[in-house]
Amino acid sequence: MLDQASDLAAACTRGLVAFGARYRGFLLDPSTLVTVASGLLLLAGTVQSPEGLFVSDDAGHASTPLYLVAAAVSSAYIWWSAVRGVAGGSFTAEIPVSVATAAALAIGQYSAAAVVGVLLLLGGLLERFVTARAGKALEALARLLPARVTVRRGGLDAVVPLENVQVGDILLIHSGERIAVDGEVVTGVAAVNQAAITGESVLVEKGPGDTVFAGTLSEVGALEVRASKVGAETTLGQIRRMVAEAQERKAPIERLLSRYAKFYTPAALTLGALVWWWSGDVMRAITILIVFCPCVMVLATPTALVASIGNAAMRGSLVKQGATVEALAKVDTIACDKTGTLTLGRPRLVQVLPLDGQGDANLLRLAAAAEKFSEHPLGRAVTAAAVSQGLPVPDPENFEVLPGLGVRAVVDGREVLLGRPSLLAEQGVAVPGRVEAWAAELGAGGRSVVLVATDRRVAGLLLLEDALRPEAKPTVARLDQLGLRTVLVSGDHQATAERIAAELGIHEVHAGVLPQQKAEIVRRLQAEGRTVAFVGDGINDGPALAAADVGVAMGLAGTDVAIETAEIALLSDDLAKLPHLLGLARQALHAIRQNLAFSVAVVVLAVGLAIPDVLTPVTGALLHELSSIPIIANSARLIVWRARAE
């Protein structure tokens, strides 16, 4: 039994030490120290004279020295905050409370002044603790980077501080080490955990030519990475900056409350004076000033916004500011770019069509070998398709890139030629009219058709197309269920855009548009009374992202222009997160309205009870501060909210 008690005590001690280390800045903040000191003094006064908490005409119990010191310590800090607010042109909640505590001290009700002051400080302490926890999220992001890294310079390996790493440096990453920069893998293969950046739950295999991100973990394997972005310019650095900015910015609904605060405080003072004049009881006036403070109402909006932004971040979506949540909740139209947004932005082999009687596999093997050293996306897609099917892809005995996007190679002693019909004709290969017509028909839907010739004869056709994102179709279906109108806006050919739209179930298509025309389409939808979110990934989407009520960028595939212009970045490039964000935003706005309605109801109830002297300053302060708990709890549920379909 003693051993269990000892273990429990040791565990509690370790927990307290860890908490102290984690929140050292918060615990040593002057406002925290003042709150703790005044709270302990109030507790001591309560032990000495518990009757003093019940405000009465008997000042002997309410006016003990301990109550006086507690009131003086807490009130002095509140008065100082009120003076700073007035000097800055802000009419804060501390003003009516300052008047209330000063009046209570003046008439000898030290216990009332102490309770009111301590409870108000405790409310502020709770809010600062929430802010401190949010700040710890930024520190947690910073801890994803190692303090020192191994850099290869001039053929020698050296361990240097992270801040000394420059763009172009080669970093050596071993198993179990964090990657400290954004960069490109030069050599090596590793299974990388990207959950901290993209939200992906599975390891991603990285090899030469692949992009890696700062803050990700190489779990198995070693890599040499050439740094392309360091420090604040990395994806992780941008996330930290955007999260910090999101915490500082205010939503329109929050700014609205700030404007009304200018009238709220004078109204509290006026009502308190009227009640004093009507009743002749200064204690009732003090109670009015206490319960009329907008502290609870001020918590209604930011708590919900911070919780919803945190929910999105944990699922790989970066919402840059609180105002975006409110705007997203009102969105009724989603306009989407095609390439890189609804599609993967890279070609995929969809069909092999042999003409000379040889099998699909052999034709694909020859074509893949011929394209093995090609840098063209179509060539890479052909080779990738053969590898995925387990076909052997030997090195070509000879390889030549032809003008006009074609290749010539020798594979197994046979000449293999790939290209468009016109290119093959230029190279002296006869292309039958029926084959040329067939190729034109297959390419009419926006697909790419490559002819394969072996030994100067057309041997078959390869059909490639931009692959749809796997989640694109269910996402569009889910948006329809949510009652949103989905529009496809693309610079691609009409036939291609219409084919993609038909596959996804999108009925409104705008194709062949230039970047500025995309923005004009967004403004046209807005002129119809629509609230528009635009989803894109490229530089050409920048104007439309800026024009939309909410811009959503595909975070990893997207360009810097798209990510900087948009209000939301889908860090894992997962479109399926879009319905979640829309549902989350609607829930957040609903929670804000609930919080505001509750806070107004509490104020009205408290004022109604204070006028007939049902509430005293102490009970009024308790009611006022305790009413913040349901609001914080209502907002906190947004952190773990998930749509039912998830």
C-alpha positions, -999 to +999 in steps of 0.1 A: +000+000+000+028+023+009+046+015-023+015+023-043+012+057-025+048+064-031+045+056-068+014+078-071+032+107-053+063+103-076+040+103-107+022+134-095+056+151-088+068+143-123+036+156-138+038+189-119+075+193-129+066+186-165+037+210-164+059+237-148+085+232-175+060+232-203+041+263-192+069+282-175+062+314-193+025+313-185+031+305-148+057+333-144+035+359-162+028+389-138-010+385-143-007+348-133+013+357-102-011+384-092-041+361-097-025+333-075-014+357-048-048+374-045-065+340-046-044+327-018-051+359+002-088+355-004-086+318+007-068+328+039-094+355+046-122+330+040-106+306+065-102+334+091-137+349+086-160+328+064-190+350+073-174+378+054-184+363+021-220+370+029-222+408+023-241+424+051-242+456+071-219+439+096-186+452+082-166+435+110-165+402+091-163+417+056-135+441+064-107+420+078-071+429+068-068+397+047-098+406+027-085+441+023-051+430+010-067+405-014-090+432-027-062+457-030-039+432-049-066+420-074-083+454-078-050+473-084-042+450-114-077+454-128-076+492-124-042+492-142-057+472-171-087+495-173-065+526-174-044+510-202-076+502-221-089+538-218-055+551-229-057+529-259-092+540-268-107+506-258-136+504-234-129+470-218-147+448-193-123+460-166-139+495-165-172+487-148-155+461-126-130+488-115-158+511-106-175+482-087-145+472-067-136+508-059-171+514-046-171+482-025-137+492-010-151+527-003-180+514+018-159+488+036-171+457+018-136+443+013-147+407+009-170+416-020-142+436-037-118+407-032-142+380-045-151+401-075-115+409-083-102+374-079-130+358-100-124+383-128-087+375-127-094+338-127-116+342-158-087+360-175-063+333-163-084+306-180-084+325-213-046+331-211-041+294-204-061+285-235-039+309-254-008+294-238-018+259-250-023+273-285+012+288-283+025+254-272+012+240-305+036+264-323+064+253-300+056+217-308+060+225-345+094+240-337+104+208-319+099+189-351+132+202-363+166+190-350+190+215-335+220+201-354+222+183-388+249+165-408+259+184-440+282+172-467+304+200-480+336+196-501+334+158-498+335+160-460+306+154-435+302+179-407+276+184-380+264+220-380+237+240-363+205+240-383+206+278-387+239+275-406+223+253-433+219+271-467+199+264-499+219+239-520+235+221-491+234+183-491+220+169-458+225+133-447+194+118-431+196+085-412+169+062-400+150+077-371+161+113-379+139+143-386+143+160-420+153+196-413+147+213-447+124+212-477+144+196-505+149+169-531+162+135-525+196+131-543+203+095-533+189+068-511+155+054-503+135+057-471+100+053-456+091+088-444+064+097-419+047+129-432+018+129-407+030+161-390+028+181-423+003+163-445-018+144-421-011+111-440-014+081-417+008+058-438+045+060-445+055+074-479+085+059-498+109+085-509+137+081-535+158+101-559+139+130-574+112+130-547+104+160-526+107+159-488+095+184-462+110+198-430+096+183-399+089+148-414+106+117-400+127+092-419+116+060-401+134+034-422+163+041-446+188+068-453+187+098-476+209+125-491+187+156-495+196+188-514+180+217-495+157+239-516+141+258-487+154+265-452+141+281-420+110+302-423+107+294-460+100+257-455+065+243-455+067+238-418+080+274-413+050+287-433+026+266-413+040+281-381+037+317-394+002+312-407-010+296-375+004+325-355-013+350-378-046+330-375-045+334-337-040+371-340-066+380-366-102+386-356-133+374-375-159+400-386-184+387-359-157+393-333-149+428-345-186+435-344-186+427-307-156+450-302-175+479-318-205+473-295-182+472-264-179+510-268-216+513-260-217+483-236-195+498-209-213+532-207-246+513-206-234+493-176-223+524-158-256+542-166-277+513-155-258+509-122-263+546-115-300+544-122-304+514-099-285+532-072-307+563-077-339+541-077-331+518-048-307+540-028-286+508-023-251+511-036-245+473-033-272+467-059-254+491-082-221+473-076-238+440-085-252+455-117-217+466-128-203+432-121-229+411-139-232+435-168-196+430-179-193+414-214-166+389-204-187+358-212-199+373-245-163+381-255-154+344-250-183+333-273-165+338-306-128+333-302-131+300-283-152+285-311-129+298-339-097+286-322-112+251-316-124+248-352-090+260-366-073+234-344-097+207-356-088+215-392-050+216-385-051+182-369-066+168-401-041+184-424-060+216-434-045+250-426-071+277-420-052+310-420-076+332-400-108+331-380-127+352-405-123+323-430-144+300-408-173+324-408-170+329-446-167+292-453-199+285-433-218+307-457-204+291-489-230+277-513-209+273-545-177+255-550-157+264-582-129+239-589-099+240-612-093+208-631-056+199-635-039+193-602-071+198-583-098+173-595-071+154-613-036+145-602-020+167-629+000+139-645-008+115-672-017+078-667-017+050-692-053+038-695-052+014-725-028-005-747-042-012-782-019-036-803-024-036-841+000-063-854-012-093-834+013-091-806+000-091-770-006-060-748+022-069-724+049-072-751+039-039-768+039-022-734+073-037-725+089-025-757+074+010-754+084+013-717+120+002-725+122+028-753+109+055-729+129+045-699+153+074-702+127+099-714+120+130-693+086+136-709+056+130-686+040+107-712+071+086-714+074+084-676+037+073-674+043+045-699+074+032-680+055+035-647+026+015-661+049-013-672+067-014-638+033-015-619+023-045-640+055-063-631+069-063-666+107-063-671+119-030-685+154-034-699+177-005-707+175+004-744+205-004-765+202+030-780+181+061-772+173+093-790+149+121-783+132+133-815+121+169-823+083+170-819+080+151-786+089+116-797+117+090-791+136+064-810+153+035-793+167+000-800+152-026-777+161-063-780+177-055-814+144-039-827+139-003-836+111+012-815+096+046-824+070+064-803+052+097-811+022+113-827+010+102-862+026+132-878+059+125-862+060+089-873+052+101-909+081+125-907+104+096-897+093+076-928+068+053-911+037+048-931+006+054-909-026+039-924-055+063-928-078+042-906-051+042-877-048+080-880-086+084-879-088+061-849-061+080-831-080+113-838-112+098-825-096+085-793-079+119-787-112+138-792-120+136-755-088+153-744-068+121-740-033+118-754-026+091-780+009+078-787+016+055-817+042+028-813+061+016-844+085-014-844+109-020-872+092+009-892+057-005-889+029+008-867+025-018-839-001-002-817-015+028-798-011+039-762-040+059-747-031+082-718-051+107-698-048+129-667-059+107-638-087+117-616-079+120-579-094+089-562-113+111-538-127+135-564-159+117-573-170+109-537-161+145-527-183+160-554-211+136-544-207+147-508-208+184-517-241+177-535-255+161-504-245+192-484-266+213-509-236+230-526-234+238-563-202+226-579-187+243-610-157+232-631-135+261-642-106+250-664-081+264-689-082+230-707-100+221-739-138+220-738-139+183-746-114+174-718-132+195-692-166+181-702-154+145-700-140+151-665-172+169-654-193+140-667-172+114-648-176+135-616-213+144-620-206+182-624-232+199-646-217+234-650-185+237-670-164+267-680-134+255-703-107+272-722-105+302-698-075+324-690-065+332-654-083+366-654-114+349-669-115+325-640-117+355-616-144+370-638-164+338-635-161+339-597-173+375-597-202+366-620-213+339-595-210+363-567-231+388-586-258+362-587-259+363-549-236+332-545-210+328-518-181+312-536-152+290-526-125+285-553-103+254-552-071+255-572-034+247-572-016+267-599-002+302-605-030+307-630-055+301-602-042+331-582-067+357-594-096+334-589-084+324-554-081+361-545-115+370-559-134+342-542-150+346-508-128+317-497-098+305-516-087+269-511-052+258-523-040+222-528-011+226-504+016+202-516+009+202-553+000+239-553+024+267-562+036+293-536+013+318-553-018+297-548-009+289-512-002+325-503-033+338-520-057+313-506-073+314-471-071+276-467-044+251-477-051+214-480-017+202-469-022+166-479-038+175-512-068+155-502-100+169-516-120+147-493-112+172-465-133+199-482-167+186-471-153+182-436-141+218-435-175+230-448-194+210-421-169+221-395-174+258-404-211+255-402-209+238-368-185+266-356-209+293-367-238+274-350-217+272-318-209+309-319-246+317-322-254+294-293-226+309-272-238+345-279-275+336-271-264+319-239-242+348-228-269+374-235-294+353-216-271+350-186-265+388-186-303+395-188-310+369-160-283+383-138-294+419-142-330+409-135-319+392-103-296+420-092-322+448-094-344+432-067-313+424-046-315+386-052-279+386-063-251+401-042-217+412-056-202+379-046-230+356-060-232+379-091-195+374-097-198+336-092-227+334-117-209+356-141-176+336-141-193+301-139-214+309-169-182+309-190-178+271-184-207+261-207-194+284-234-159+270-233-173+234-232-196+241-262-166+254-282-142+227-271-164+200-287-154+214-321-118+202-315-130+166-319-159+172-343-163+148-372-189+147-399-212+117-396-201+103-430-164+103-419 
